[in-house]
């Protein structure tokens, strides 16, 4: 039996545990990837905290995260609600909305690069057709953020819509029937029943979207390159790590950046988890009350 399960543990140790442990050790070293390592103690972390480029990458990442996550989750909820109601060819639409999540990110970034191209982009052609001026999306600081956020939104809408759809299908129809008997219209049903009962799932997607948003890399790297574009406005935390570790061969400093990113993700996850825990009690009471009302009706 042990021989049968040992390959998993060996692979996990080699490709999981060892890289994590080595990255911790590496963050306290100065190493170019070839020569001899030199122990520098906490110097990498001290420099990290005083590096304005690192803090700018955090600001860039958070701005792109807000620009992508808010519309993405809203659109995902709308799509899920539409698929949950009377829509023909539901199976086809479910598959179609999920396809972007399993498509190569590099290929999608190349396509979006042509869409947001300043001179020959489809988006600028549409703007000209309605009499608006051209926008140099991939050279303007805010245009870069919009392009990256749009790509991230397009990729993850379908994924989150499938999660929301599963949550919607888990809500008992008795609750909706009771609300209808009480005279609730579609808008009241959506905001006073569907949204409250979906809150744990919504908060789960907020947490996962936060973790994913803090790790944005391919979108920025393919659209605007290693430098992050004009004014480094597209430089996310992971792109900043890539520059120092794999472009400038500062692997020790790259390890420190990686662990700083890990701490940042943990902090955001704790904040979201505490918010979720505080809301769960209220939601549970409201859900029990709705179920009692539906049975009484």
N, C-alpha and C positions, 0 to 999 in steps of 0.2 A: 504493500500500500504506500509506504513512504517513497519507494522508488517511482511510483506512478505520479505522485504530487510534487516530487522534488524539482522537476524542470521549472515549474512555475516559481517556486521560491528562489531558485538560482537566478532566473531571469529577473525577478523582482529585485533581488539584492544587487545584481550587476547594473541594471538600468534604472533602478528606483532609489534604493537606499544609498548606494555608493555615490552617485552624482550629488545627492543632497548633502551628504556628509562632506564630500570633497569641496563643494561650493562654499561651505562654512569655513573650512580650512583655507581655501583659496582667497577668501575675502580679507584675510589678515596677511596676505603675501603681496609682493610685487613680482610679477611674472609676465613675460612676453609670449609664453607658450612654447618656447624652445630652450632658452637658457636656464640657468639655475634660479630657483626661487629664493627670494630674500624676504625674511620676516620683517614687517613694518608695523605690527601691532594694530592699533586703532586708527592709524593715519588715513587709510582709505575712507573710513566712516567720517572722520573729522573733515576731510576735504569735501566729502559728499555734502555735508551739512552747510558748507560755506560756498558751494558752487552754484552761482545764480542760474546756470544752464540747467541744472537738475531741478531746481524749483520751477523754472519756466516750463520744463517738460511736464511737471505735475499739473500746472495750470492749464497747459494745452490739453492734456489728457482729460481733465475734469470738464473743460469747456466742450470738447468733442463728445464726451459721455452724456452730458446734459442735452446737447443738440440731437443726439442719436436716440437716447433711451426714452425720452418723453414721447416723441411722436411714434417711436417703434412700438411701445407697449399700448399706446392708444389705438394705433392701427391694428395691432394684433387682436385686441379685444373686440374691435368692430368686425374684423374678419371672422373671428370665432363665433360671434353672435349671429352673423349672417349665415355661416355654415350650419349653425345649430337650428336655425329657423327653416322655413320652407324654401329651400333653394334646390333647383334641379342640378343633377350631376355632382352631388356632394363629394363622392369619392375622387372624381377627377380634380376638383378644386383643392381638396386636401393634399393630393399629391403635388399639384402645381405649386401651391404655396410653400411646400416643404423642399422643393427642388433646389432653391438657392442655398439652403443650408448644407447640401451635400455636393455642391458644385465647387470646383477648384477656386479658391480665393484669388490666386494669381490671375487666372483667366477672367474672373469677374472684375478685378481691379483694372486690367487692361481695357476691358469694355467700357468701364466707367471713365477711364482716362480719355477715351475717344468721345464719350458723351460730354464731358466737361472741358474738352479742349478749347482753348481760347480762340483759335482761328477757324477751325473746321468742326467744332463740336456740335452735336445735335441740339443741345440745350440752347446754345447761342443762336442757332438757326430759328428755333422756336421763338426766342425773344425778338429777333429781327422781324419775324412774320407778324408780330403784334405791335411793332413800332417801338420796341424797347431797344436800348443800346446793348452792345456786347459787354460781357463780364469776363475778365481774365481769371477764370476760376482757379487755375492751378498755379498762378503767380501772385494772386492777391491773398494776404494773410487770412482774412475771413472766408474768402472763397475756397481756400484749401480745407479749412475746417468743415465747411458746408459739404464739400465733395466727399470727404472721409466719413462724415456723419451719414450722408445719404447712402453710401455704400454699406455701412454697418447696419443701417435701418433696413435696407432692402434684403440683406442676408438673413436677419434674425426675426423679421416679422412673422414668417411662416412657422418657424420653430416655436415661438411663444404662442402663436394662434392655436397650434395643436394642443399645447398645454392648457390653454384657456378652454378650448373645446371639450377636453376631458373633464374639466371642472364644471362646465355648464351641463354636461350630460349627467353628472353625479347629483345635481340638484333635483329633488323630488318634484314631480309635476303637481302634486297635491298642494304645494305652497303657492304655485301660480294660480291654480284653480280657486283656492281660497281668496287670494287677492282679487281675482276677477269678480268673484261673487260679492266682494266688499266694494266693488266699483272702481278699482284701480285701473288706470289706463296704462298704455305701453310704456310711456316715459316714467311714470311712478313705479311701475313694476321693475324696470331696469335699474333705476337709481336707488330704490328702497329695498329691493329684494335681491336682485342679481348681484349688484356690486358688493353689498355687505356680505353675502354668502361666498363670494369669490375672493374676499379680501386676503385670506391666507395664501391662495394661489398667486394673487397679484403681488403680494409681498415677496413670495418665493422668486417670482420672475424678476422683481427689482433687485434682489440679492444676486441672483445669477448674472443678470445684466450688468450689475456693478462690477462683479469679478471679471467678466469678459471685457467690459469697457476699459478697465484699468490695464488690460493686457493687449490693447490694440497694437498691432505691428504691421501685418502684411498690407492692410489698407493704405497706411501712410507710406510705407517703404516702397511699394510699387507705384503709387500715384505721384509722389514727389521726391523719391530717392532717399539716400542715407542721410542727407543733411537736414531733412525736414522741410524743405522748400523755402520760400521767401521769409526771411526773418525767423527761420526755424519754427514757424507757426504750426507745422504739421509734425513736429518732433514729439512723439509720445514717450512715456517712460521706457518702454521696451525698445523703441528706436534709439533712445539715448544709451541704453545698455548695449545695443548692437554696435553702435558707433565706437564705443570705448573698448568693448571686449573683442569684436571680430573685425573691426576696421583699423583701429589704432593698436590692437594687440595688448591692451591693458587688462589682462584677465583677472587680476586681483581686484582692481577697481570695479570691473564688471560684476564680480561676485558680490561686492558690497552693494551695488545698485540692485542686484537681484533680491537680496535679503531686505533692502529698504522697501522694495515693491511688495514683498511678502508681508511685511509689517503693515504697510498701508492697506493691503487687501484685508488682512485680519481685522484692522480697526474698523473699516467700513462694514465688514460682515457682522461684527459685534454690535455696531450701531443699528443695523437693520434687524438683527436678531432680537435685540432688546425692544425695539419698536414692535416687532411681530408678537413677542411674548405679552407685552402690555395690551395689545389689541385683541389677543385671542380670547381672553375672558369675556370681554364685551360681546365679541362675535358669537361665542358659544351661548351666552344667555339669549341673544337675539335670535339665534337659530332655533334654540329650544322653544322659545315663545312662538315663533312662526309655525313650528311643527305642531305645537299644542293647538294653535288656532285652526290649522288645517284639519286636524282630527276632529276638533269640536264642530267644524262646519260640515 
